[in-house]
Amino acid sequence: MAWWWPFDAAKPSGRPGRRAGQGAAKALGQRGEDAACRFLRKAGLKILARNYRCPGGEIDLIALDTSTRRNGKPETIVFVEVKTRSTETPAGPESAVDAHKRKQVAKAARYYLRHHPTKGYLTRYDVVAVIIPDGQKPTVRHISGAF
Protein backbone atom coordinates (compact mmCIF):
# COMPACT_ATOMS: atom_id res chain seq x y z
CA MET A 1 0.00 0.00 0.00
CA ALA A 2 1.42 3.38 -0.97
CA TRP A 3 1.81 6.18 1.53
CA TRP A 4 -0.74 8.89 1.00
CA TRP A 5 -1.30 12.41 2.32
CA PRO A 6 -5.00 12.96 3.10
CA PHE A 7 -4.93 16.76 3.18
CA ASP A 8 -5.25 19.35 0.43
CA ALA A 9 -1.79 20.75 1.15
CA ALA A 10 1.22 19.47 -0.72
CA LYS A 11 2.77 16.24 0.48
CA PRO A 12 5.58 16.99 2.98
CA SER A 13 9.14 16.34 1.92
CA GLY A 14 11.60 14.31 3.97
CA ARG A 15 10.75 12.37 7.08
CA PRO A 16 7.71 13.53 9.05
CA GLY A 17 8.63 15.52 12.14
CA ARG A 18 12.09 16.57 10.94
CA ARG A 19 13.05 20.18 10.42
CA ALA A 20 15.08 21.39 7.47
CA GLY A 21 18.80 21.42 8.24
CA GLN A 22 18.46 18.91 11.07
CA GLY A 23 20.84 16.51 9.32
CA ALA A 24 23.56 19.16 9.28
CA ALA A 25 23.05 19.85 12.98
CA LYS A 26 23.25 16.14 13.74
CA ALA A 27 26.49 15.85 11.76
CA LEU A 28 27.95 18.84 13.63
CA GLY A 29 26.93 17.26 16.94
CA GLN A 30 28.60 13.98 15.96
CA ARG A 31 31.83 15.80 15.07
CA GLY A 32 31.65 17.56 18.43
CA GLU A 33 31.22 14.28 20.31
CA ASP A 34 34.17 12.81 18.40
CA ALA A 35 36.32 15.82 19.37
CA ALA A 36 35.17 15.55 22.99
CA CYS A 37 36.09 11.84 23.09
CA ARG A 38 39.57 12.55 21.75
CA PHE A 39 40.03 15.37 24.25
CA LEU A 40 38.89 13.29 27.24
CA ARG A 41 41.04 10.31 26.23
CA LYS A 42 44.09 12.58 26.01
CA ALA A 43 43.18 13.86 29.48
CA GLY A 44 43.36 10.27 30.77
CA LEU A 45 39.68 9.33 30.92
CA LYS A 46 38.46 6.00 29.58
CA ILE A 47 35.27 6.21 27.52
CA LEU A 48 32.78 3.61 28.77
CA ALA A 49 29.78 4.51 26.58
CA ARG A 50 28.71 6.93 23.87
CA ASN A 51 25.12 8.05 23.34
CA TYR A 52 23.85 5.92 26.22
CA ARG A 53 20.07 5.65 25.94
CA CYS A 54 17.74 4.32 28.59
CA PRO A 55 14.18 4.89 29.82
CA GLY A 56 15.58 7.72 31.93
CA GLY A 57 16.95 9.64 28.95
CA GLU A 58 20.22 9.96 27.06
CA ILE A 59 23.80 10.73 28.04
CA ASP A 60 26.33 11.80 25.40
CA LEU A 61 29.39 10.20 27.03
CA ILE A 62 30.10 8.10 30.10
CA ALA A 63 33.74 7.93 31.13
CA LEU A 64 35.93 6.59 33.91
CA ASP A 65 38.38 8.95 35.58
CA THR A 66 41.10 6.93 37.28
CA SER A 67 43.11 10.00 38.32
CA THR A 68 41.07 10.32 41.53
CA ARG A 69 42.60 7.01 42.65
CA ARG A 70 45.98 8.78 42.99
CA ASN A 71 44.51 10.95 45.75
CA GLY A 72 43.44 7.89 47.72
CA LYS A 73 39.85 8.21 46.54
CA PRO A 74 37.87 5.71 44.47
CA GLU A 75 37.71 6.02 40.68
CA THR A 76 35.06 8.35 39.32
CA ILE A 77 32.33 7.62 36.80
CA VAL A 78 31.84 10.79 34.77
CA PHE A 79 28.61 11.62 32.96
CA VAL A 80 29.38 14.08 30.17
CA GLU A 81 27.05 16.37 28.26
CA VAL A 82 28.59 17.61 25.00
CA LYS A 83 27.39 20.85 23.41
CA THR A 84 28.68 21.79 19.96
CA ARG A 85 28.30 24.99 17.99
CA SER A 86 29.75 26.21 14.70
CA THR A 87 30.35 29.73 16.03
CA GLU A 88 31.30 31.18 19.38
CA THR A 89 28.60 33.07 21.23
CA PRO A 90 29.08 35.30 24.27
CA ALA A 91 27.58 32.67 26.58
CA GLY A 92 29.20 29.68 24.82
CA PRO A 93 27.72 26.27 24.03
CA GLU A 94 27.84 25.23 27.68
CA SER A 95 25.09 27.74 28.48
CA ALA A 96 22.66 25.39 26.69
CA VAL A 97 22.99 22.97 29.62
CA ASP A 98 20.14 24.51 31.59
CA ALA A 99 18.32 23.20 34.66
CA HIS A 100 16.01 21.04 32.54
CA LYS A 101 18.93 19.40 30.70
CA ARG A 102 20.83 18.83 33.97
CA LYS A 103 17.75 17.12 35.39
CA GLN A 104 17.47 14.86 32.31
CA VAL A 105 21.15 13.88 32.47
CA ALA A 106 20.93 13.19 36.21
CA LYS A 107 17.87 10.98 35.68
CA ALA A 108 19.65 8.93 33.01
CA ALA A 109 22.75 8.74 35.22
CA ARG A 110 20.71 7.34 38.12
CA TYR A 111 19.36 4.67 35.77
CA TYR A 112 22.90 3.81 34.65
CA LEU A 113 24.14 3.60 38.24
CA ARG A 114 21.26 1.29 39.25
CA HIS A 115 21.80 -1.08 36.32
CA HIS A 116 25.61 -1.37 36.25
CA PRO A 117 28.16 -2.54 38.82
CA THR A 118 29.11 0.92 40.12
CA LYS A 119 29.27 0.40 43.89
CA GLY A 120 32.31 2.11 45.36
CA TYR A 121 32.75 4.64 42.54
CA LEU A 122 32.40 8.38 42.87
CA THR A 123 30.26 10.22 40.31
CA ARG A 124 30.72 13.53 38.56
CA TYR A 125 28.85 15.55 35.93
CA ASP A 126 30.96 17.35 33.31
CA VAL A 127 30.18 19.51 30.30
CA VAL A 128 32.35 19.64 27.20
CA ALA A 129 31.82 22.67 24.97
CA VAL A 130 33.03 22.32 21.38
CA ILE A 131 33.26 25.08 18.78
CA ILE A 132 33.85 23.88 15.19
CA PRO A 133 34.07 26.81 12.75
CA ASP A 134 33.78 25.89 9.06
CA GLY A 135 37.05 24.43 7.78
CA GLN A 136 38.88 24.81 11.10
CA LYS A 137 39.96 22.55 13.93
CA PRO A 138 37.64 22.27 16.92
CA THR A 139 38.15 24.24 20.10
CA VAL A 140 37.30 22.17 23.18
CA ARG A 141 36.53 23.39 26.71
CA HIS A 142 36.10 20.83 29.48
CA ILE A 143 34.15 21.95 32.54
CA SER A 144 34.80 19.31 35.19
CA GLY A 145 32.17 19.05 37.91
CA ALA A 146 29.86 21.40 36.01
CA PHE A 147 26.80 20.33 38.02
Residue frames as a rotation matrix with the C-alpha (Angstrom) as fourth column:
MET 1
0.583 0.813 0.000 0.00
0.813 -0.583 0.000 0.00
0.000 0.000 -1.000 0.00
ALA 2
-0.240 -0.671 0.702 1.42
0.643 -0.651 -0.403 3.38
0.727 0.355 0.588 -0.97
TRP 3
-0.523 -0.016 -0.852 1.81
0.741 -0.503 -0.446 6.18
-0.421 -0.864 0.275 1.53
TRP 4
-0.096 0.554 0.827 -0.74
0.746 -0.510 0.429 8.89
0.659 0.658 -0.364 1.00
TRP 5
-0.950 -0.168 -0.262 -1.30
0.293 -0.766 -0.572 12.41
-0.105 -0.621 0.777 2.32
PRO 6
-0.296 0.951 0.085 -5.00
0.955 0.296 0.010 12.96
-0.015 0.084 -0.996 3.10
PHE 7
0.121 0.337 -0.934 -4.93
0.448 -0.858 -0.251 16.76
-0.886 -0.388 -0.255 3.18
ASP 8
0.911 0.306 0.277 -5.25
0.385 -0.389 -0.837 19.35
-0.148 0.869 -0.472 0.43
ALA 9
0.612 -0.749 -0.255 -1.79
-0.640 -0.658 0.397 20.75
-0.465 -0.080 -0.881 1.15
ALA 10
0.382 -0.573 -0.725 1.22
-0.674 0.364 -0.643 19.47
0.632 0.734 -0.247 -0.72
LYS 11
0.866 -0.144 -0.480 2.77
0.326 0.889 0.322 16.24
0.380 -0.435 0.816 0.48
PRO 12
0.797 -0.598 0.080 5.58
-0.476 -0.541 0.693 16.99
-0.371 -0.591 -0.716 2.98
SER 13
0.522 -0.707 -0.477 9.14
-0.333 0.346 -0.877 16.34
0.786 0.616 -0.055 1.92
GLY 14
-0.538 -0.823 0.181 11.60
-0.548 0.178 -0.817 14.31
0.640 -0.539 -0.547 3.97
ARG 15
-0.616 0.263 -0.743 10.75
0.578 0.791 -0.200 12.37
0.535 -0.553 -0.639 7.08
PRO 16
0.423 0.829 0.366 7.71
0.233 -0.490 0.840 13.53
0.875 -0.270 -0.401 9.05
GLY 17
0.939 0.054 -0.340 8.63
0.344 -0.159 0.925 15.52
-0.004 -0.986 -0.168 12.14
ARG 18
0.012 -0.995 -0.100 12.09
0.919 -0.028 0.394 16.57
-0.395 -0.097 0.914 10.94
ARG 19
0.712 0.152 -0.685 13.05
0.027 -0.981 -0.190 20.18
-0.702 0.117 -0.703 10.42
ALA 20
0.865 -0.450 0.222 15.08
0.216 -0.064 -0.974 21.39
0.453 0.891 0.042 7.47
GLY 21
0.223 -0.890 0.397 18.80
-0.560 -0.450 -0.695 21.42
0.798 -0.067 -0.599 8.24
GLN 22
0.741 0.117 0.662 18.46
-0.655 0.343 0.673 18.91
-0.149 -0.932 0.331 11.07
GLY 23
0.894 -0.447 0.013 20.84
0.431 0.854 -0.293 16.51
0.120 0.268 0.956 9.32
ALA 24
0.202 -0.840 0.503 23.56
0.139 -0.484 -0.864 19.16
0.969 0.245 0.019 9.28
ALA 25
0.280 -0.037 0.959 23.05
-0.858 -0.458 0.233 19.85
0.431 -0.888 -0.160 12.98
LYS 26
0.949 0.087 0.303 23.25
-0.220 0.871 0.439 16.14
-0.226 -0.484 0.846 13.74
ALA 27
0.635 -0.769 0.069 26.49
0.560 0.397 -0.727 15.85
0.532 0.501 0.683 11.76
LEU 28
0.067 -0.588 0.806 27.95
-0.357 -0.769 -0.531 18.84
0.932 -0.252 -0.262 13.63
GLY 29
0.576 0.236 0.783 26.93
-0.816 0.101 0.570 17.26
0.055 -0.966 0.251 16.94
GLN 30
0.971 -0.240 0.022 28.60
0.240 0.971 -0.010 13.98
-0.019 0.015 1.000 15.96
ARG 31
0.281 -0.909 0.309 31.83
0.359 -0.199 -0.912 15.80
0.890 0.367 0.270 15.07
GLY 32
0.154 -0.159 0.975 31.65
-0.728 -0.685 0.003 17.56
0.668 -0.711 -0.221 18.43
GLU 33
0.858 0.199 0.473 31.22
-0.479 0.642 0.598 14.28
-0.185 -0.740 0.647 20.31
ASP 34
0.761 -0.648 -0.034 34.17
0.528 0.649 -0.547 12.81
0.376 0.399 0.836 18.40
ALA 35
0.036 -0.753 0.657 36.32
-0.060 -0.658 -0.751 15.82
0.998 -0.012 -0.069 19.37
ALA 36
0.404 0.195 0.894 35.17
-0.862 -0.244 0.444 15.55
0.304 -0.950 0.069 22.99
CYS 37
0.998 -0.052 0.047 36.09
0.037 0.961 0.274 11.84
-0.059 -0.272 0.960 23.09
ARG 38
0.397 -0.910 0.116 39.57
0.536 0.127 -0.834 12.55
0.745 0.394 0.539 21.75
PHE 39
0.018 -0.353 0.936 40.03
-0.468 -0.830 -0.304 15.37
0.884 -0.432 -0.180 24.25
LEU 40
0.643 0.312 0.699 38.89
-0.763 0.193 0.617 13.29
0.058 -0.930 0.362 27.24
ARG 41
0.920 -0.373 -0.123 41.04
0.360 0.925 -0.119 10.31
0.158 0.065 0.985 26.23
LYS 42
0.112 -0.918 0.380 44.09
0.315 -0.329 -0.890 12.58
0.942 0.220 0.253 26.01
ALA 43
0.043 -0.006 0.999 43.18
-0.770 -0.637 0.030 13.86
0.637 -0.770 -0.032 29.48
GLY 44
-0.850 -0.522 0.080 43.36
-0.467 0.674 -0.573 10.27
0.245 -0.524 -0.816 30.77
LEU 45
-0.143 0.868 0.475 39.68
-0.757 0.213 -0.618 9.33
-0.638 -0.448 0.626 30.92
LYS 46
-0.972 -0.058 0.228 38.46
0.074 0.844 0.531 6.00
-0.223 0.533 -0.816 29.58
ILE 47
-0.447 0.855 -0.265 35.27
-0.886 -0.381 0.265 6.21
0.125 0.353 0.927 27.52
LEU 48
-0.778 0.239 0.580 32.78
-0.103 0.863 -0.494 3.61
-0.619 -0.445 -0.647 28.77
ALA 49
-0.113 0.814 0.570 29.78
0.874 0.354 -0.333 4.51
-0.473 0.461 -0.751 26.58
ARG 50
-0.976 -0.054 -0.210 28.71
-0.058 -0.868 0.493 6.93
-0.209 0.493 0.844 23.87
ASN 51
-0.512 0.849 -0.130 25.12
-0.709 -0.332 0.623 8.05
0.485 0.411 0.772 23.34
TYR 52
-0.964 0.169 -0.204 23.85
0.256 0.791 -0.556 5.92
0.067 -0.588 -0.806 26.22
ARG 53
-0.430 0.893 0.130 20.07
-0.656 -0.408 0.635 5.65
0.621 0.188 0.761 25.94
CYS 54
-0.898 0.236 -0.372 17.74
0.416 0.734 -0.537 4.32
0.146 -0.637 -0.757 28.59
PRO 55
0.069 0.997 0.038 14.18
0.881 -0.079 0.466 4.89
0.468 0.001 -0.884 29.82
GLY 56
0.283 -0.010 -0.959 15.58
0.762 -0.605 0.231 7.72
-0.583 -0.796 -0.164 31.93
GLY 57
0.816 -0.012 -0.578 16.95
-0.273 -0.889 -0.367 9.64
-0.510 0.457 -0.729 28.95
GLU 58
0.774 -0.587 0.236 20.22
0.509 0.357 -0.783 9.96
0.375 0.727 0.575 27.06
ILE 59
0.646 -0.689 -0.329 23.80
-0.057 -0.473 0.879 10.73
-0.761 -0.549 -0.345 28.04
ASP 60
0.784 -0.360 -0.506 26.33
-0.606 -0.263 -0.751 11.80
0.137 0.895 -0.424 25.40
LEU 61
-0.002 -0.857 -0.515 29.39
-0.274 0.496 -0.824 10.20
0.962 0.139 -0.236 27.03
ILE 62
0.958 0.083 0.273 30.10
-0.286 0.249 0.926 8.10
0.009 -0.965 0.262 30.10
ALA 63
0.275 -0.946 -0.170 33.74
-0.268 0.094 -0.959 7.93
0.923 0.309 -0.228 31.13
LEU 64
0.830 -0.146 -0.538 35.93
0.540 0.452 0.710 6.59
0.140 -0.880 0.454 33.91
ASP 65
0.500 -0.676 0.542 38.38
-0.483 -0.737 -0.473 8.95
0.719 -0.025 -0.695 35.58
THR 66
0.630 -0.342 -0.698 41.10
0.596 0.789 0.151 6.93
0.498 -0.511 0.700 37.28
SER 67
-0.240 -0.794 0.558 43.11
0.160 -0.600 -0.784 10.00
0.957 -0.099 0.271 38.32
THR 68
0.384 0.447 0.808 41.07
-0.702 -0.427 0.570 10.32
0.600 -0.786 0.149 41.53
ARG 69
0.881 -0.096 -0.464 42.60
0.277 0.900 0.338 7.01
0.385 -0.426 0.819 42.65
ARG 70
-0.072 -0.990 0.117 45.98
0.515 -0.138 -0.846 8.78
0.854 0.000 0.520 42.99
ASN 71
-0.364 0.010 0.931 44.51
-0.558 -0.803 -0.209 10.95
0.746 -0.595 0.298 45.75
GLY 72
-0.995 -0.050 0.084 43.44
-0.096 0.628 -0.772 7.89
-0.014 -0.776 -0.630 47.72
LYS 73
-0.214 0.977 -0.022 39.85
-0.707 -0.171 -0.687 8.21
-0.674 -0.131 0.727 46.54
PRO 74
-0.005 0.288 0.958 37.87
0.425 0.867 -0.259 5.71
-0.905 0.406 -0.126 44.47
GLU 75
-0.889 -0.220 0.401 37.71
0.445 -0.214 0.870 6.02
-0.105 0.952 0.288 40.68
THR 76
-0.431 0.717 -0.548 35.06
-0.204 -0.669 -0.715 8.35
-0.879 -0.196 0.435 39.32
ILE 77
-0.316 0.464 0.828 32.33
0.919 0.368 0.144 7.62
-0.237 0.806 -0.542 36.80
VAL 78
-0.710 -0.041 -0.703 31.84
-0.018 -0.997 0.077 10.79
-0.704 0.068 0.707 34.77
PHE 79
0.143 0.816 0.561 28.61
0.875 0.161 -0.457 11.62
-0.463 0.556 -0.690 32.96
VAL 80
-0.711 -0.579 -0.400 29.38
0.277 -0.753 0.597 14.08
-0.647 0.313 0.695 30.17
GLU 81
0.571 0.814 0.112 27.05
0.537 -0.267 -0.800 16.37
-0.621 0.517 -0.589 28.26
VAL 82
-0.594 -0.774 0.222 28.59
0.640 -0.287 0.713 17.61
-0.488 0.565 0.666 25.00
LYS 83
0.612 0.727 -0.312 27.39
0.366 -0.610 -0.703 20.85
-0.701 0.316 -0.639 23.41
THR 84
-0.453 -0.759 0.468 28.68
0.743 -0.032 0.668 21.79
-0.492 0.650 0.579 19.96
ARG 85
0.663 0.574 -0.481 28.30
0.175 -0.743 -0.646 24.99
-0.728 0.344 -0.593 17.99
SER 86
0.410 -0.500 0.763 29.75
0.905 0.117 -0.409 26.21
0.115 0.858 0.500 14.70
THR 87
-0.014 -0.405 0.914 30.35
0.162 -0.903 -0.397 29.73
0.987 0.143 0.079 16.03
GLU 88
-0.702 -0.281 -0.655 31.30
0.689 -0.032 -0.724 31.18
0.183 -0.959 0.216 19.38
THR 89
0.318 0.798 0.512 28.60
0.355 -0.600 0.716 33.07
0.879 -0.046 -0.474 21.23
PRO 90
-0.110 -0.404 0.908 29.08
-0.634 -0.675 -0.377 35.30
0.766 -0.617 -0.182 24.27
ALA 91
0.451 0.360 0.816 27.58
-0.880 0.330 0.341 32.67
-0.146 -0.873 0.466 26.58
GLY 92
-0.657 -0.741 -0.138 29.20
-0.753 0.638 0.159 29.68
-0.030 0.209 -0.977 24.82
PRO 93
-0.286 0.544 -0.789 27.72
-0.377 0.693 0.615 26.27
0.881 0.473 0.007 24.03
GLU 94
-0.803 -0.102 -0.587 27.84
0.419 0.604 -0.678 25.23
0.424 -0.791 -0.442 27.68
SER 95
-0.849 0.523 0.075 25.09
-0.468 -0.679 -0.565 27.74
-0.244 -0.515 0.822 28.48
ALA 96
-0.212 0.785 -0.582 22.66
-0.737 0.263 0.623 25.39
0.642 0.560 0.523 26.69
VAL 97
-0.470 0.044 -0.881 22.99
0.453 0.869 -0.199 22.97
0.757 -0.493 -0.428 29.62
ASP 98
-0.325 0.484 0.812 20.14
-0.640 -0.745 0.188 24.51
0.696 -0.459 0.552 31.59
ALA 99
-0.497 0.178 0.849 18.32
-0.800 0.286 -0.528 23.20
-0.337 -0.941 0.000 34.66
HIS 100
0.611 0.791 -0.001 16.01
-0.708 0.547 -0.446 21.04
-0.353 0.273 0.895 32.54
LYS 101
0.511 -0.494 -0.704 18.93
-0.456 0.538 -0.709 19.40
0.729 0.683 0.049 30.70
ARG 102
-0.569 -0.734 0.372 20.83
-0.693 0.185 -0.696 18.83
0.442 -0.654 -0.614 33.97
LYS 103
-0.078 0.645 0.760 17.75
-0.826 0.385 -0.411 17.12
-0.558 -0.660 0.503 35.39
GLN 104
0.821 0.383 -0.423 17.47
-0.567 0.623 -0.538 14.86
0.058 0.682 0.729 32.31
VAL 105
0.057 -0.892 -0.449 21.15
-0.477 0.371 -0.797 13.88
0.877 0.260 -0.404 32.47
ALA 106
-0.617 -0.279 0.736 20.93
-0.785 0.154 -0.600 13.19
0.054 -0.948 -0.314 36.21
LYS 107
0.376 0.837 0.398 17.87
-0.788 0.515 -0.338 10.98
-0.488 -0.187 0.853 35.68
ALA 108
0.786 -0.152 -0.600 19.65
-0.376 0.652 -0.658 8.93
0.491 0.742 0.455 33.01
ALA 109
-0.292 -0.953 0.084 22.75
-0.596 0.112 -0.795 8.74
0.749 -0.282 -0.600 35.22
ARG 110
-0.253 0.279 0.926 20.71
-0.899 0.285 -0.332 7.34
-0.356 -0.917 0.179 38.12
TYR 111
0.826 0.557 -0.081 19.36
-0.535 0.732 -0.423 4.67
-0.177 0.393 0.903 35.77
TYR 112
0.393 -0.773 -0.498 22.90
-0.373 0.360 -0.855 3.81
0.840 0.522 -0.147 34.65
LEU 113
-0.496 -0.642 0.585 24.14
-0.766 0.007 -0.642 3.60
0.408 -0.767 -0.495 38.24
ARG 114
0.128 0.644 0.754 21.26
-0.848 0.466 -0.253 1.29
-0.514 -0.607 0.606 39.25
HIS 115
0.918 0.394 0.046 21.80
-0.295 0.756 -0.584 -1.08
-0.264 0.522 0.811 36.32
HIS 116
0.490 -0.829 -0.271 25.61
-0.103 0.254 -0.962 -1.37
0.866 0.499 0.039 36.25
PRO 117
0.557 -0.337 -0.759 28.16
0.802 0.457 0.385 -2.54
0.218 -0.823 0.525 38.82
THR 118
0.147 -0.438 0.887 29.11
0.170 -0.872 -0.459 0.92
0.974 0.218 -0.054 40.12
LYS 119
0.960 0.205 -0.192 29.27
0.210 -0.070 0.975 0.40
0.186 -0.976 -0.111 43.89
GLY 120
0.415 -0.831 -0.369 32.31
0.696 0.029 0.718 2.11
-0.586 -0.555 0.590 45.36
TYR 121
-0.386 -0.511 0.768 32.75
0.884 -0.442 0.151 4.64
0.262 0.737 0.623 42.54
LEU 122
-0.456 0.232 -0.859 32.40
0.231 -0.901 -0.366 8.38
-0.859 -0.366 0.358 42.87
THR 123
0.162 0.508 0.846 30.26
0.981 0.008 -0.193 10.22
-0.105 0.861 -0.497 40.31
ARG 124
-0.487 -0.319 -0.813 30.72
0.204 -0.947 0.249 13.53
-0.849 -0.045 0.526 38.56
TYR 125
0.553 0.684 0.476 28.85
0.714 -0.094 -0.694 15.55
-0.430 0.724 -0.540 35.93
ASP 126
-0.490 -0.783 -0.383 30.96
0.327 -0.572 0.752 17.35
-0.808 0.244 0.536 33.31
VAL 127
0.805 0.589 -0.077 30.18
0.152 -0.331 -0.931 19.51
-0.574 0.738 -0.356 30.30
VAL 128
-0.415 -0.874 0.251 32.35
0.577 -0.040 0.816 19.64
-0.703 0.483 0.521 27.20
ALA 129
0.624 0.541 -0.564 31.82
-0.036 -0.701 -0.713 22.67
-0.780 0.465 -0.418 24.97
VAL 130
-0.303 -0.693 0.655 33.03
0.684 0.320 0.655 22.32
-0.663 0.646 0.377 21.38
ILE 131
0.475 0.330 -0.816 33.26
-0.339 -0.786 -0.516 25.08
-0.812 0.522 -0.262 18.78
ILE 132
-0.230 -0.506 0.831 33.85
0.641 0.564 0.521 23.88
-0.732 0.653 0.195 15.19
PRO 133
0.157 0.240 -0.958 34.07
-0.475 -0.832 -0.287 26.81
-0.866 0.500 -0.017 12.75
ASP 134
0.962 0.259 0.088 33.78
-0.038 0.444 -0.895 25.89
-0.271 0.858 0.437 9.06
GLY 135
0.737 -0.674 -0.056 37.05
0.103 0.194 -0.976 24.43
0.668 0.713 0.213 7.78
GLN 136
-0.029 -0.768 0.640 38.88
-0.749 -0.408 -0.522 24.81
0.662 -0.495 -0.563 11.10
LYS 137
-0.594 -0.256 -0.762 39.96
0.264 0.833 -0.485 22.55
0.760 -0.490 -0.428 13.93
PRO 138
0.493 0.856 -0.155 37.64
0.402 -0.066 0.913 22.27
0.772 -0.512 -0.377 16.92
THR 139
-0.546 -0.489 0.681 38.15
-0.461 -0.503 -0.731 24.24
0.700 -0.713 0.049 20.10
VAL 140
0.157 0.565 -0.810 37.30
0.395 0.716 0.576 22.17
0.905 -0.410 -0.111 23.18
ARG 141
-0.430 -0.198 0.881 36.53
-0.702 -0.540 -0.464 23.39
0.567 -0.818 0.093 26.71
HIS 142
-0.200 0.292 -0.935 36.10
0.430 0.884 0.184 20.83
0.880 -0.365 -0.302 29.48
ILE 143
-0.172 0.239 0.956 34.15
-0.777 -0.630 0.018 21.95
0.606 -0.739 0.294 32.54
SER 144
-0.570 -0.140 -0.810 34.80
0.246 0.911 -0.331 19.31
0.784 -0.388 -0.485 35.19
GLY 145
-0.622 0.395 -0.676 32.17
0.764 0.118 -0.634 19.05
-0.171 -0.911 -0.375 37.91
ALA 146
-0.857 0.263 0.444 29.86
0.054 -0.810 0.584 21.40
0.513 0.524 0.680 36.01
PHE 147
-0.056 0.869 0.492 26.80
-0.833 -0.312 0.456 20.33
0.550 -0.384 0.742 38.02
